[in-house]
Amino acid sequence: MMREFFLGFIKVHILYHASRREVCGVEMMEELRRHGYDISPGTLYPALHNLEKWGYLESRTEIVGGRRRRYYRATRKGRRALEEARNKIRELVGEVLE
């Protein structure tokens, strides 16, 4: 059950960073670890791909050091979803922490 909660948090976190600048999976894994999420590539990459499939992210591919790297950025739909999530988070935090 906790895994499901954290997957939602992780997706919001991805949208937040992708709305500010392009991100790649390796960078997001490091960022999430900084916040205490021990996330594997087998969890992160499907989340990135689903966010893209649902229209919240768009990606481009670049060769870096001979390796293919995919960079993600939030779409307009993704930025709107992030704003909705922020509003829901504010409301939830207000209730949970009162």
MARVO-151395 format. One record per residue (C-alpha): residue in three letters; z, y, x. Coordinates in Angstrom, 3 decimals, padded with zeros to 6 digits. Layout:
// residues N
ala|Z|Y|X
...
This chain:
// residues 98
met|000.000|000.000|000.000
met|000.876|002.455|002.784
arg|-002.514|001.801|004.382
glu|-004.218|003.068|001.218
phe|-002.134|006.262|001.239
phe|-002.938|006.906|004.870
leu|-006.670|006.293|004.360
gly|-006.690|009.189|001.901
phe|-004.840|011.409|004.387
ile|-007.264|010.404|007.125
lys|-010.300|011.316|004.999
val|-008.834|014.742|004.214
his|-008.077|015.208|007.915
ile|-011.678|014.300|008.807
leu|-013.033|016.757|006.232
tyr|-010.760|019.481|007.590
his|-011.993|019.126|011.168
ala|-015.618|018.563|010.144
ser|-015.493|021.781|008.113
arg|-014.471|023.723|011.217
arg|-016.928|022.203|013.716
glu|-018.960|019.095|014.438
val|-016.866|016.030|015.229
cys|-017.640|012.591|016.564
gly|-015.742|009.377|015.949
val|-014.100|009.198|019.379
glu|-012.789|012.768|019.058
met|-011.484|012.087|015.550
met|-009.713|008.935|016.707
glu|-007.950|010.945|019.437
glu|-007.084|013.730|016.988
leu|-005.663|011.282|014.461
arg|-003.618|009.541|017.167
arg|-002.129|012.923|018.071
his|-000.817|013.023|014.513
gly|000.613|009.512|014.628
tyr|-002.201|007.568|012.979
asp|-002.965|004.402|014.929
ile|-006.475|003.946|013.618
ser|-009.033|001.444|014.839
pro|-012.794|001.986|015.024
gly|-013.060|-000.636|012.268
thr|-011.189|001.732|009.952
leu|-012.500|005.096|011.145
tyr|-016.239|004.462|011.234
pro|-016.470|003.028|007.706
ala|-014.522|006.100|006.495
leu|-017.002|008.419|008.261
his|-019.985|006.481|006.903
asn|-018.581|006.507|003.355
leu|-017.888|010.243|003.484
glu|-021.510|010.705|004.559
lys|-022.830|008.307|001.900
trp|-020.899|010.215|-000.785
gly|-022.390|013.524|000.419
tyr|-019.245|015.027|001.983
leu|-020.522|014.808|005.569
glu|-023.897|015.026|007.237
ser|-024.638|013.716|010.701
arg|-026.950|014.014|013.626
thr|-027.379|011.691|016.601
glu|-027.420|012.701|020.254
ile|-027.614|010.715|023.489
val|-024.592|011.517|025.675
gly|-024.205|009.779|029.042
gly|-026.797|007.213|028.017
arg|-024.906|006.384|024.827
arg|-025.834|007.264|021.294
arg|-023.215|009.507|019.709
arg|-023.145|010.604|016.087
tyr|-021.793|014.038|015.211
tyr|-020.548|014.845|011.719
arg|-020.186|018.138|009.886
ala|-018.895|018.828|006.377
thr|-021.490|019.624|003.750
arg|-021.007|022.241|001.038
lys|-019.818|019.417|-001.231
gly|-017.380|018.307|001.492
arg|-015.967|021.825|001.894
arg|-015.490|022.091|-001.878
ala|-013.742|018.710|-001.916
leu|-011.487|019.866|000.935
glu|-010.534|022.983|-001.025
glu|-009.714|020.859|-004.079
ala|-007.642|018.536|-001.871
arg|-005.757|021.533|-000.428
asn|-004.841|022.688|-003.929
lys|-003.656|019.197|-004.897
ile|-001.699|018.872|-001.631
arg|000.062|022.207|-002.236
glu|001.039|021.120|-005.725
leu|002.193|017.685|-004.565
val|004.204|019.032|-001.643
gly|005.908|021.492|-003.968
glu|006.990|018.678|-006.262
val|007.850|016.063|-003.647
leu|009.865|018.392|-001.403
glu|011.815|020.298|-004.072
